[in-house]
Amino acid sequence: MEKFKSLGFGVQVGITVTLMILVVVVSYYWFPGFQQKHEEIKQKQARLDELTAEIQKGINLEKKLPELEREIAALEEQLEELKTIMPPARIDSDIVAKLESVAKRSRLAIRSITANRPRKKDFYDEYPIAIEVQANYHDLAKFFDRIAHLPRIFNVTGVNLRQAGGGAGTTPYSLSASFTAVTFIYREDEPPPAPAAPATPPPAR
């Protein structure tokens, strides 16, 4: 011990570090449980890191949950508004009833309403309805304005105006008009056909 103390400080440190390394190496190779425990610690630490990451993801998702719910509610509201403008189903009686109601409010006399065959487009159908009415200029303009402001889209095309027949004083209307009111139906994707059932083999004889 006296000889060790008589050595210089640097030599003492070197000897001490060397002895510590020897102790670790000997423990690692001469004690089998040490290496096994070391591997278990590494595995458990890796699993702990994975669980911590999963917990953090869950916390982040929980924080974003109210925001996601608000976005979903807004999208659902927008979808309902779009379905009002361009419904996914065609109900002829409702469409005709709406046109008749607007015509009545505008003091038009409907002579005929004829629903024509829908015309398919990319993702929607055009549904043209041929209409003939008797009206005055001011009332007819009011009818077209009211049609333009309906929640459901209607485009008026092919307007043909002519003087009302029968001579002066025989009708309260100054003109006859024919035109086509075109509305639109959103065509939803049809569900894929169900897979065919496998053929049942005939019973063995």
C-alpha positions in Angstrom: 0.0 0.0 0.0 2.9 2.3 0.9 4.4 1.6 -2.5 1.1 2.5 -4.2 1.0 5.8 -2.3 4.5 6.6 -3.3 3.6 6.4 -7.0 2.7 9.5 -8.8 -1.0 10.7 -9.0 -1.3 9.9 -12.7 0.1 6.4 -12.2 -2.4 5.8 -9.3 -5.3 6.9 -11.5 -4.2 4.6 -14.4 -3.9 1.6 -12.1 -7.3 2.3 -10.5 -9.0 2.6 -14.0 -7.3 -0.6 -15.2 -8.5 -2.5 -12.1 -12.1 -1.3 -12.6 -12.1 -2.4 -16.2 -10.8 -5.8 -15.2 -13.5 -6.1 -12.6 -16.2 -5.3 -15.2 -14.8 -7.6 -17.8 -14.4 -10.5 -15.4 -17.9 -9.9 -14.1 -19.3 -9.9 -17.6 -17.6 -13.1 -18.7 -17.4 -15.0 -15.5 -20.9 -14.4 -14.2 -23.4 -15.7 -16.8 -26.4 -14.0 -15.1 -24.8 -10.5 -15.7 -25.0 -10.7 -19.5 -28.5 -12.1 -19.4 -29.7 -9.4 -17.1 -28.1 -6.8 -19.3 -30.0 -8.1 -22.3 -33.3 -8.1 -20.3 -32.7 -4.5 -19.3 -32.1 -3.5 -23.0 -35.3 -5.3 -24.1 -37.4 -3.8 -21.3 -36.1 -0.4 -22.1 -37.0 -0.8 -25.7 -40.5 -1.9 -24.8 -40.8 1.0 -22.4 -39.8 3.4 -25.2 -42.5 1.8 -27.4 -45.2 2.1 -24.8 -44.2 5.7 -24.0 -44.5 6.6 -27.7 -48.0 4.9 -27.9 -49.1 6.8 -24.9 -47.9 10.0 -26.4 -49.8 9.3 -29.6 -53.0 8.6 -27.6 -52.6 11.9 -25.7 -52.1 13.8 -29.0 -55.2 12.1 -30.5 -57.2 12.9 -27.4 -56.2 16.6 -27.7 -57.3 16.6 -31.3 -60.5 14.8 -30.8 -62.7 17.9 -30.2 -61.2 19.5 -33.3 -61.9 16.4 -35.4 -65.5 16.2 -34.1 -66.1 19.8 -35.1 -64.7 19.2 -38.6 -66.9 16.1 -39.0 -70.0 18.1 -37.8 -69.2 20.9 -40.3 -68.7 18.5 -43.2 -72.0 16.8 -42.4 -73.8 20.2 -42.3 -72.2 21.1 -45.7 -73.3 17.8 -47.1 -76.9 18.3 -46.0 -76.9 21.8 -47.6 -75.5 20.3 -50.9 -78.2 17.7 -50.8 -80.8 20.5 -50.7 -79.3 22.2 -53.7 -78.7 18.9 -55.6 -80.7 16.1 -54.0 -79.6 12.5 -54.5 -83.1 11.3 -55.3 -85.7 12.4 -57.8 -89.2 12.8 -56.5 -91.3 13.9 -59.5 -94.3 14.9 -57.5 -92.3 17.2 -55.2 -90.6 18.9 -58.1 -93.8 19.5 -60.0 -95.6 20.7 -56.8 -92.8 23.2 -56.2 -93.0 24.6 -59.7 -96.8 24.8 -59.5 -96.6 26.6 -56.2 -94.2 29.2 -57.5 -96.3 29.7 -60.6 -99.4 30.2 -58.5 -97.7 32.8 -56.3 -96.6 34.6 -59.5 -100.2 34.5 -60.9 -99.3 32.3 -63.8 -101.8 30.0 -65.5 -100.1 26.6 -66.1 -101.3 25.0 -69.3 -99.0 21.9 -69.1 -96.0 20.5 -67.3 -94.2 17.6 -69.0 -91.3 15.7 -67.3 -88.8 14.6 -69.8 -86.2 11.7 -69.6 -83.2 12.6 -67.4 -79.9 13.1 -69.1 -76.9 11.5 -67.5 -73.7 13.6 -66.9 -70.5 12.8 -65.1 -71.8 12.5 -61.5 -75.3 13.9 -61.8 -78.4 13.8 -63.9 -80.1 16.7 -65.7 -83.9 16.5 -65.2 -85.7 18.7 -67.8 -89.4 19.7 -67.3 -91.2 21.3 -70.2 -93.6 24.0 -69.1 -96.3 26.1 -70.9 -98.0 29.0 -69.2 -100.0 32.1 -69.8 -98.9 35.2 -68.0 -98.2 38.9 -68.1 -94.6 40.1 -68.6 -94.2 41.4 -65.1 -95.6 38.2 -63.5 -93.5 36.0 -65.7 -90.3 37.9 -64.8 -91.3 37.5 -61.1 -91.7 33.7 -61.6 -88.3 33.4 -63.2 -86.7 35.4 -60.3 -88.4 33.2 -57.7 -87.2 30.1 -59.5 -83.7 31.4 -59.5 -83.8 31.9 -55.7 -85.1 28.5 -54.7 -82.7 26.3 -52.6 -82.8 23.7 -55.3 -81.1 24.6 -58.6 -83.3 25.3 -61.6 -82.0 26.5 -64.9 -84.6 28.0 -67.3 -83.7 27.4 -71.0 -85.5 27.6 -74.4 -87.8 30.5 -73.5 -90.4 31.1 -76.3 -92.8 34.1 -75.9 -95.8 34.9 -78.1 -98.8 37.1 -77.8 -101.7 35.4 -76.1 -104.4 34.4 -78.6 -108.1 35.1 -78.6 -108.1 38.8 -79.2 -108.1 41.7 -76.8 -110.2 41.4 -73.8 -110.8 37.7 -74.0 -108.0 36.8 -71.5 -106.3 38.5 -68.6 -102.9 37.4 -69.9 -100.9 39.2 -72.5 -98.7 36.4 -73.6 -98.1 32.7 -73.8 -94.7 31.3 -72.8 -93.0 27.9 -73.2 -89.7 27.0 -71.6 -87.8 24.2 -70.0 -86.9 24.2 -66.3 -83.9 22.0 -65.7 -83.0 20.7 -62.2 -80.3 18.4 -61.2 -80.0 15.1 -59.3 -76.8 14.0 -57.6 -76.0 10.5 -58.7 -74.6 8.6 -55.7 -72.2 5.7 -56.4 -74.0 2.4 -56.5 -72.8 -0.2 -54.0 -70.7 -2.9 -55.5 -72.5 -6.1 -56.4 -72.5 -8.8 -53.7 -70.1 -11.6 -54.5 -71.7 -14.6 -56.1 -72.3 -17.5 -53.7 -70.0 -20.4 -54.4 -71.6 -23.2 -56.3 -72.8 -26.1 -54.2 -71.4 -29.3 -55.4 -73.9 -32.0 -56.1 -74.4 -34.6 -53.4 -72.3 -37.7 -53.7 -74.1 -40.8 -54.8 
